[in-house]
Each structure stands twice: as structure tokens, then as C-alpha cells.
Amino acid sequence: MTLPESIANDPKYAKRLLEIAEEKDIPKEWQGTPIESLILAHNFQKPITEVGKPKLLIAACIEFRYSLPVPRMYAYVIRRASGRLVGSEFSLAYVFAQGVKHIALIGHNDCGMTQVHANTPAMIEALIKQGWHKDRAEEYIRYQAARYSIEDEIDALKYEYIRLKRLFRDVCIAPFIVCLDNTNLYLPKWYEEIKDDPTIERNKVADEELLTLF
């Protein structure tokens, strides 16, 4: 397995991702978990047979070029712009109450949320055509653009990983970048560097800041 050209030839991604080319490349902390099953489905075309009570939450972008290779009854799924879970904390509380202990955060290359500001006028106009008052549409889009726009997909994934680790300390969070060319999952290099950093969870900030951090 090698990096597809769209990633291998782009310095934005090429030297910042780790391949999961063999099953032994799966981090030990994910082996034997629902996260491992998700990786096997993406990268090794092994069908997921675990169905029944979901044990995994998958957070992914609204991207139309990416389809999750999971069966029904396997996982809770939240798809939001840029894959960030800001504003979905209530949904997470419900999922955790059902016994879920694993989250897969999936970002992707060529994310449209890196171009939000260029699309802001069109988004405002789209709401106006739906009956919104111009001032309200402008206020809403500009506020939400600040929450969901990103500059770099890998950095944005890191910020959301850290934010969620601070908010939810009794859950395993696995960050991935999926390549739209081959739908394989790749591991951001920063994960290996910070996954065992105890200061992430101890670095407390006010709850209201955590809900909008980054």
C-alpha cells in the first residue's frame, strides 16, 4: 500500500501522515476494539460483522465523496461540516449514556471547509433565497464560519482531538485522515507524539471555553 498521488505529491499531507499498510500497523491501544474493525473495513476490505448494540461513534465531514463502509446497527454517526463536534456535545452525552467508549474522528483531504470564506457570499445569498432577512443571514453565516472553517485539515483534526480529550476523559479517541482517492484511513503523525501526553487532559479551562475552543 502506498500513498495515492494526490497526497504523496502534496506537501500539505505527504510527510504528515502514517500509513496503516498492515494490520500490525494498527496502534496497540485500538487492537481488539471497534476502532480496529473500522480500520480493517477501510484499509483491508474486511467486512464488519459486529452488529447489535453500537460501541462506536464516528464523526466525519458532510463530504459527499466519502461513504462510510459500515453496516447498520454498528455505530452512531455524526456528520458535520469539517467533522468537528462543536455543538454536538449533547449528542455525545446521549451516546456515552448508551455505553459507547470509542470515538473515530475522521477528517479528509481537499476539505471544502478550507474554502468557507470564499463561499460566504454564496451561502448568505442561499439563506436569503430561503426567506432569511439579509442581516440575520449575514450574522449567522459569519458566526458559524468562524466555528467551522479550517485552514489545514490535519491541524484542525489535532485541535478537535485535544478539545474532546479535555472534555471527555473516559473515552478512547482515534483521529484519522481518509484519502478521498482510495478511502484508506491514515494516521496523523502528531498522534504518536501527543497520545501519551498527560498534560492534555490536565490542562483545564472553563467549560464554556471548551465548548468553543479552537
ZIWO-V191124 format. One record per residue. OMEGA is omega in whole degrees, 0 to 359 (none if undefined). Layout:
BEGIN
((OMEGA) (OMEGA))
END
This chain:
BEGIN
((179) (178) (176) (185) (183) (178) (183) (183) (181) (181) (178) (183) (196) (186) (184) (182) (176) (178) (169) (188) (179) (182) (180) (178) (179) (180) (185) (183) (179) (182) (181) (181) (176) (178) (177) (179) (179) (178) (181) (179) (181) (192) (185) (176) (177) (184) (177) (181) (180) (177) (183) (179) (182) (178) (185) (170) (177) (176) (182) (179) (177) (186) (183) (181) (182) (178) (181) (179) (184) (178) (175) (180) (183) (187) (165) (182) (173) (178) (181) (179) (181) (178) (180) (184) (175) (182) (180) (183) (177) (178) (178) (178) (178) (181) (179) (179) (177) (176) (180) (182) (183) (176) (172) (176) (185) (171) (180) (177) (178) (183) (180) (180) (172) (182) (184) (185) (177) (182) (183) (180) (180) (179) (177) (180) (179) (178) (178) (178) (178) (176) (179) (172) (184) (182) (180) (179) (180) (180) (183) (183) (181) (177) (182) (178) (178) (182) (190) (179) (179) (177) (185) (185) (183) (177) (180) (178) (179) (181) (180) (176) (181) (180) (181) (177) (179) (181) (188) (190) (182) (180) (178) (182) (181) (180) (180) (164) (176) (178) (183) (180) (184) (180) (174) (176) (177) (182) (176) (183) (182) (181) (180) (183) (187) (188) (181) (181) (183) (182) (181) (183) (182) (182) (187) (170) (183) (182) (182) (176) (180) (183) (181) (184) (180) (none))
END
